[in-house]
Amino acid sequence: MHTRPQPGGPRASAALIALTAATLAACSSAPSQPPGAALAPARPASMAGCDALAGQLAGLAHTRIQSVTAVAAGELKAGTQDVAAHCVVLGAMHERMGADGKTPYAIGFEMRLPLRWNGRFLYQGNGGIDGAVLPALGAFGGGPIASALHQGFAVISSDAGHDNQLTRGPGFGLDPQARLDYGYQAVGKLTPMAKEVVRRAYGKAPDRSYIAGCSNGGRHVLVAAARYPEMFDGYLAGAPGYNLPKAAVANIWGAQQYKKVATDPKDLGSAFTQPERQTVVKAVLDKCDALDGARDGMVQHPSACQTAFNLARDVPTCSGERNGSCLSSAQKAAIAPIFSGATTRDGKPFYASFPYDSGLASPGVANWEFSAPIQRDSGAVGLIFGVPPQNPAGFNGEAFVLNGDVDAMLASVQATAGPFTESAMGFMTPPNATDLGRVKARGGKLLVYHGMSDAIFSPHDTQAWYEGLGQRTGGDPSGFARFFRVPGMDHCRAGPSTDQFDALGPLVKWVEQGIAPDQIIATARGPGNAGEVNPDVPASWAPNRSRPLCAYPKVATYKGSGSLEEASSFACR
């Protein structure tokens, strides 16, 4: 796929992005709008078919179209629903040879263009370290109800500038330009090209443009809001790891905390076993479940819970050997700091605290805390974020994590040297994350959601960002940005939660009709769910339990009567 080198290095690419963004702003930026005002709604259009499209796409700058394929109606499903007929466009932008002189790079992409189009474009931000072109479906939310493609959007997905099969995963971090593409430049390069594809396919540019994603995809969204406010009208960010380099270092720091009390040196999970985690969850629910007016196995008033619950006081301390029903004093001393937030050697906090919540015993949380530091964060910090990067030859991720100097890691993700002219905290995070005045001024809207049992990107970090956004914009950002907490939900999905919801639909309604979402109705994915079943849904719940997700700072509060399984029995207060 990545075969033809393209002349020009990082500086040329950066200049091209700046010129493209400026041109786009001049052509498509909206005039200033009062907060909450609606932009003009999108107007649908159609194209005859995919046969002629390949010829229409010739001559796109810095782009090679590899194929255009027709997909018949019903050939693809969105849950149980048939996706309408559409065209799949595969291509690559900015093909080049890497800094090592032997590894080919390009920004690979896929676009899906419905024959009957709703007039909207969506950039699909993907997760992890990217590196693969995922199907451009635009499916978001823990258990998405319907994809953006199914709703009629034109959607693009990309590998963000590297192919994991060629770079052996995080090895792309050795290439300075690949780091920048991954961090933010791929979005800046792909979006104008994708809008031109749309224009050629339908005879007009998108009326409204959106960007959405969860995890690293959510990071892409907040970075785009800060860097490319003229490119998009609506921003949907789930579990946005907008401080991703520091979050990765913090997870490594947490692994070192667990190492102190692990009974099996080869298993970090032995530091905090499944029965012990269940014991903590029970203690959390004992203190926090009823704070919303109902005992329903959910912590729907998370802020009050952090005040009500105390690990040292409320979880039994083992008087003898650990048996799952208690925590030892040593465990409490090691685990409590993980919740209160990672610190440097001299005690200075460098990442956010984590909430006590009902999903702490779910398998996904255990994976992020015990496996991810070695399997994911080691390569991310060592090879993608750190300056200088570690030598991949002989790199031992386990030793790097368990025996490494966290302070040195923290310094490395903030450093620049030689060809690495931007630090990870520069290319991975939004510059001036709370300075989104240009989004607000042009009538753009942000909708952000985060699971309260997320163990890798702290929902407290997202909450702090939202509160900072309010301070930056005069105290209340709700006229153009809203934040929704999802009780019990793990990272982007799962956990004992109502994690199936449509967040894109309310965002579109807000952008194009001016109707701000005060709540989003979410349902559980228990046995019999039309889509994927969430095995973390407790057997005591109705399999389709529903709850309102409330715009921060409101919480879902029981009205005092009605079924505990129905959202209608709760109000956002």
Number of C-alpha atoms within 10 A of each C-alpha: 12 20 13 15 15 16 11 10 14 16 10 11 18 17 11 14 19 16 12 17 21 14 13 16 15 11 10 14 17 16 10 14 15 13 18 20 22 20 20 12 15 17 12 15 17 15 17 11 16 21 12 12 20 15 11 12 18 12 10 14 9 12 19 18 18 12 12 21 15 17 19 13 14 12 10 17 14 20 18 11 15 14 23 20 21 26 20 19 23 20 19 24 23 24 22 20 19 20 16 9 8 8 18 21 29 28 29 27 24 25 26 26 30 29 23 20 23 20 22 25 29 28 28 30 28 26 19 11 21 21 25 21 20 17 17 26 25 27 22 25 24 27 25 21 20 23 23 24 25 22 19 23 27 32 27 30 25 28 25 29 30 33 25 16 10 14 17 11 20 25 23 25 26 25 21 19 25 24 26 25 24 24 24 23 24 24 28 20 23 24 23 17 17 23 21 18 23 23 13 15 24 21 13 14 19 26 17 23 24 26 30 29 28 29 24 26 27 29 29 32 35 31 24 23 29 20 21 22 24 23 24 23 27 29 31 28 30 31 29 29 29 27 22 23 26 24 21 26 27 28 26 30 25 24 24 20 22 24 22 16 21 19 14 11 12 10 13 23 21 17 24 22 18 17 14 20 20 19 18 25 20 19 21 25 21 15 19 27 23 19 20 21 15 18 15 16 20 23 30 31 22 22 15 14 21 16 10 13 19 15 18 14 9 15 21 16 18 16 10 8 9 14 12 16 15 21 27 19 14 13 20 17 16 19 20 14 15 20 17 15 18 26 19 16 10 7 8 10 14 16 23 24 18 23 20 26 30 29 28 26 24 22 15 20 22 19 15 21 19 22 16 18 29 21 15 18 26 26 27 24 30 27 24 28 32 27 26 18 20 20 12 15 6 7 14 15 21 14 11 21 26 21 12 16 14 21 15 11 25 20 13 21 25 17 19 17 10 9 14 20 16 19 22 26 21 18 19 26 23 23 17 10 18 19 16 22 17 16 26 24 16 20 26 32 30 28 24 27 26 30 28 31 32 29 23 23 33 27 26 18 20 23 20 13 16 22 19 18 21 16 13 15 16 9 11 16 20 22 17 25 25 23 25 25 25 28 28 29 29 32 26 26 27 29 31 27 33 30 30 25 22 20 25 24 14 18 25 25 15 24 26 21 16 20 15 23 19 17 21 16 17 25 23 29 28 24 16 10 16 12 17 14 16 23 15 21 24 15 10 8 15 17 20 19 19 24 28 25 29 24 24 19 15 17 24 23 21 24 14 11 10 12 12 19 18 15 19 16 18 24 17 17 13
